[in-house]
């Protein structure tokens, strides 16, 4: 089992709802696709797309900006 898959399995032990927030680059897309593949149907799964001017969640500057982004979460079916 890969390290990433092990981490996902660990999350499922504690959470039944998971939000995925990938980096705004090619590796972020690959990461999200892998996560969706392993988690779909096993929990409530949501994806959050960051604005183009933010590379990752750490670049979100205010609580208001974070809440604005989080409200756009999309459920994965």
C-alpha atoms as one frame of an Amber mdcrd trajectory, in Angstrom:
protein
   0.000   0.000   0.000   1.416   3.378  -0.968   2.103   5.985   1.692  -0.653
   8.276   0.356  -3.234   5.514   0.313  -2.308   4.589   3.886  -2.919   8.187
   4.958  -6.325   8.176   3.269  -7.269   4.925   5.028  -6.232   6.517   8.324
  -8.488   9.517   7.703 -11.444   7.207   7.092 -11.033   5.774  10.587 -11.921
   9.159  12.084 -13.926  11.117   9.526 -16.988  10.412   7.422 -16.760  13.733
   5.575 -13.575  14.833   3.784 -12.833  18.037   1.882 -10.054  17.916  -0.714
  -8.235  21.159  -1.515  -5.552  20.531  -4.147  -2.744  22.889  -5.079  -3.408
  24.942  -8.205  -0.909  23.068 -10.378  -0.555  19.825 -12.302   0.598  17.810
  -9.300  -2.419  19.065  -7.345  -4.719  17.701 -10.038  -2.966  14.329  -9.977
  -3.209  14.213  -6.180  -6.912  15.041  -6.222  -7.688  12.409  -8.854  -5.908
   9.752  -6.774  -7.761  10.783  -3.629 -11.121  10.754  -5.381 -10.362   7.304
  -6.813  -9.622   5.862  -3.352 -12.295   7.714  -1.358 -15.332   7.923  -3.661
 -18.252   6.051  -2.164 -16.523   5.520   1.179 -17.339   8.870   2.777 -18.987
  12.175   1.989 -16.386  13.649  -0.296 -16.115  17.263  -1.373 -13.663  19.143
  -3.549 -12.756  22.779  -3.192 -11.168  24.659  -6.065  -8.916  27.525  -5.071
  -9.002  30.781  -7.032  -6.377  31.049  -9.761  -4.420  33.624  -7.745  -3.842
  31.133  -4.893  -1.410  28.222  -5.297  -2.432  26.480  -2.084  -4.635  26.902
   0.966  -1.816  28.553   2.934  -2.054  31.555   0.605  -5.620  32.331   1.653
  -5.205  35.516   3.637  -8.409  36.086   5.596 -11.175  34.132   7.237 -13.670
  35.815   4.911 -11.729  34.683   1.853 -11.548  31.150   3.228 -15.295  31.044
   3.908 -16.027  32.380   0.421 -13.913  29.604  -1.101 -15.278  26.881   1.214
 -18.894  27.721   0.363 -18.156  26.652  -3.210 -17.294  23.079  -2.206 -18.704
  20.492  -4.609 -19.792  17.030  -3.577 -18.163  14.139  -5.419 -20.665  11.543
  -6.598
